[in-house]
Amino acid sequence: PGLPHNRPLTHAPPPVRRRHEASTPAEDTVDLNFDPIFRIALDDAEAELRLAALQGLIEYEHRDLIFPLINLVQNDEDARVRAEAATALGRYALAAELDQLNASDAGTVRDVLIQIAEDTDEEEEVRATAIEAVGAMADEELDHLIESIYHEASIPPKRGAVYAMGARAHGDLARPAREGSGRARARGAATA
């Protein structure tokens, strides 16, 4: 019957319990929306809780999460959190490519992911995740960036570039298959 009102809000539960509470409610109770709690947890002092919050927001699609994600990918002290935030930004990169994100937000997401991918001072796993995420967006500058990172000596960024190439090739591979089937039909009609 309700929350205990005698417990001051300044006394947070222990970190282990906070991590457990942040990671289990969505799994156990699919009919409740914990997004507001996960949004608050993005600012928690514990990196594990910030990671759990990012994972809890995996289906969150509203644009109001873009700038908190940018803040995390650019400023969080934990590389795992920065990488997970880059992954989350990748969902917005895909939305932009599908024309489901306004041009301003799309440009911001693109620019931030490129900045992270190009930053050789950034942790390699974070760079790899950023290049993989931006791979959903198609333009010639990104083609060159992905190719350039692919030719780096280090494996994690190279792996991210390979994933980005795969994301980009998927649409290109589907197009010739569709065109080929159309040409085959046209040839069949011409010989009939």
Wavefront OBJ file of the C-alpha trace (Angstrom):
o trace
v 0.000 0.000 0.000
v 2.303 2.811 -1.039
v 5.814 3.953 -0.341
v 7.111 4.583 3.176
v 6.935 8.318 3.709
v 9.149 8.406 6.777
v 12.356 7.583 4.861
v 14.230 10.719 3.768
v 15.062 10.875 0.069
v 18.644 11.816 0.916
v 19.302 8.280 2.183
v 19.776 6.294 -0.976
v 19.734 2.511 -0.829
v 23.120 0.774 -0.931
v 24.731 0.590 -4.402
v 24.216 -3.164 -4.759
v 20.505 -2.849 -4.057
v 20.183 0.175 -6.395
v 21.869 -1.819 -9.201
v 19.567 -4.782 -8.583
v 16.456 -2.581 -8.516
v 17.498 -0.819 -11.713
v 18.145 -4.012 -13.641
v 15.251 -6.258 -12.598
v 11.946 -4.332 -12.678
v 11.632 -4.131 -16.460
v 12.495 -7.812 -16.837
v 9.965 -8.954 -14.255
v 7.103 -6.552 -14.897
v 6.476 -5.883 -18.563
v 3.291 -3.887 -18.020
v 4.978 -1.099 -16.029
v 7.061 1.742 -17.449
v 10.313 2.288 -15.569
v 11.732 4.794 -18.061
v 11.511 7.747 -15.627
v 13.490 5.766 -13.037
v 16.100 4.755 -15.605
v 16.345 8.406 -16.732
v 17.123 9.456 -13.155
v 19.644 6.625 -12.792
v 21.635 7.979 -15.765
v 23.027 10.529 -13.288
v 23.837 8.061 -10.508
v 27.317 8.096 -8.966
v 27.721 4.332 -9.594
v 28.869 3.404 -13.113
v 27.144 0.011 -12.826
v 23.831 1.739 -12.207
v 24.339 4.111 -15.158
v 25.034 1.045 -17.332
v 21.899 -0.688 -16.051
v 19.895 2.464 -16.750
v 21.173 2.650 -20.328
v 20.299 -1.006 -20.841
v 16.879 -0.410 -19.299
v 16.241 2.363 -21.823
v 17.059 0.134 -24.804
v 13.546 0.517 -26.231
v 13.204 4.215 -25.415
v 12.824 6.110 -28.695
v 11.920 9.665 -27.730
v 14.295 12.387 -28.830
v 14.565 13.869 -25.311
v 17.148 11.175 -24.529
v 19.581 12.336 -27.235
v 21.299 15.063 -25.222
v 21.640 13.021 -22.008
v 23.239 10.285 -24.150
v 25.578 12.827 -25.734
v 26.551 14.038 -22.279
v 27.348 10.475 -21.221
v 29.298 9.553 -24.357
v 31.386 12.705 -24.123
v 31.828 13.122 -20.393
v 31.261 9.952 -18.389
v 34.351 8.793 -16.499
v 33.636 5.105 -17.220
v 34.481 3.845 -20.722
v 31.800 1.150 -20.490
v 29.148 3.806 -19.932
v 30.512 5.901 -22.816
v 30.424 2.853 -25.113
v 26.878 1.949 -24.074
v 25.787 5.559 -24.652
v 27.333 5.422 -28.147
v 25.364 2.238 -28.803
v 22.190 3.994 -27.699
v 22.982 6.927 -29.995
v 23.254 4.369 -32.788
v 19.504 3.783 -32.508
v 19.003 7.467 -33.246
v 21.472 7.275 -36.140
v 19.345 4.516 -37.630
v 16.170 6.530 -37.009
v 17.812 9.453 -38.836
v 18.675 7.251 -41.796
v 15.040 6.101 -41.924
v 13.869 9.761 -41.855
v 12.343 9.293 -38.401
v 14.457 12.000 -36.745
v 14.506 15.694 -37.527
v 17.495 17.034 -39.462
v 18.913 19.012 -36.536
v 18.960 16.033 -34.174
v 20.258 13.771 -36.945
v 23.146 16.152 -37.594
v 23.947 16.390 -33.902
v 23.966 12.601 -33.444
v 26.112 12.182 -36.564
v 28.618 14.850 -35.503
v 29.006 13.479 -31.963
v 29.503 9.903 -33.146
v 32.060 11.047 -35.723
v 33.884 13.102 -33.081
v 34.123 10.071 -30.790
v 35.118 7.708 -33.623
v 37.918 10.051 -34.742
v 39.235 10.756 -31.227
v 42.415 8.679 -30.987
v 42.707 9.631 -27.298
v 39.385 7.908 -26.573
v 39.294 4.298 -25.347
v 39.385 1.940 -28.326
v 36.153 0.140 -27.377
v 34.312 3.456 -27.204
v 35.664 4.460 -30.628
v 34.682 1.053 -32.017
v 31.141 1.423 -30.712
v 30.829 4.967 -32.068
v 31.962 3.996 -35.571
v 29.650 0.993 -35.516
v 26.754 3.240 -34.435
v 27.338 5.879 -37.088
v 27.527 3.127 -39.717
v 23.738 3.221 -39.935
v 23.968 6.631 -41.605
v 24.860 6.799 -45.267
v 27.014 9.497 -46.807
v 30.338 9.708 -48.599
v 32.235 11.333 -45.714
v 31.260 8.447 -43.450
v 32.358 5.950 -46.104
v 35.825 7.498 -45.995
v 35.888 7.608 -42.190
v 34.868 3.956 -41.893
v 37.464 2.910 -44.441
v 40.141 4.978 -42.708
v 39.385 3.419 -39.327
v 39.337 -0.027 -40.907
v 42.950 0.488 -41.969
v 44.100 1.340 -38.436
v 46.362 -1.198 -36.736
v 44.258 -1.563 -33.596
v 41.664 -4.329 -33.560
v 38.691 -2.771 -31.654
v 38.229 0.254 -33.961
v 38.817 -2.014 -36.959
v 36.092 -4.341 -35.647
v 33.726 -1.381 -35.290
v 34.486 -0.377 -38.885
v 33.706 -3.900 -40.099
v 30.335 -3.797 -38.307
v 29.678 -0.362 -39.820
v 30.523 -1.700 -43.280
v 28.124 -4.577 -42.697
v 25.335 -2.228 -41.663
v 25.912 -0.124 -44.764
v 26.295 -3.076 -47.144
v 23.042 -4.662 -46.030
v 20.979 -2.043 -47.886
v 23.347 -2.103 -50.867
v 23.178 -5.889 -51.079
v 19.400 -5.879 -51.022
v 19.164 -3.360 -53.871
v 20.997 -5.433 -56.541
v 18.970 -8.474 -55.532
v 15.747 -6.537 -56.080
v 17.063 -5.029 -59.312
v 18.279 -8.430 -60.491
v 14.892 -9.998 -59.976
v 13.321 -7.119 -61.880
v 15.765 -7.587 -64.779
v 15.076 -11.321 -64.789
v 11.354 -10.617 -65.032
v 11.980 -8.093 -67.815
v 14.117 -10.641 -69.724
v 11.411 -13.262 -69.255
v 8.759 -10.866 -70.563
v 10.951 -9.892 -73.526
v 11.481 -13.511 -74.584
v 7.829 -14.526 -74.135
l 1 2 3 4 5 6 7 8 9 10 11 12 13 14 15 16 17 18 19 20 21 22 23 24 25 26 27 28 29 30 31 32 33 34 35 36 37 38 39 40 41 42 43 44 45 46 47 48 49 50 51 52 53 54 55 56 57 58 59 60 61 62 63 64 65 66 67 68 69 70 71 72 73 74 75 76 77 78 79 80 81 82 83 84 85 86 87 88 89 90 91 92 93 94 95 96 97 98 99 100 101 102 103 104 105 106 107 108 109 110 111 112 113 114 115 116 117 118 119 120 121 122 123 124 125 126 127 128 129 130 131 132 133 134 135 136 137 138 139 140 141 142 143 144 145 146 147 148 149 150 151 152 153 154 155 156 157 158 159 160 161 162 163 164 165 166 167 168 169 170 171 172 173 174 175 176 177 178 179 180 181 182 183 184 185 186 187 188 189 190 191 192
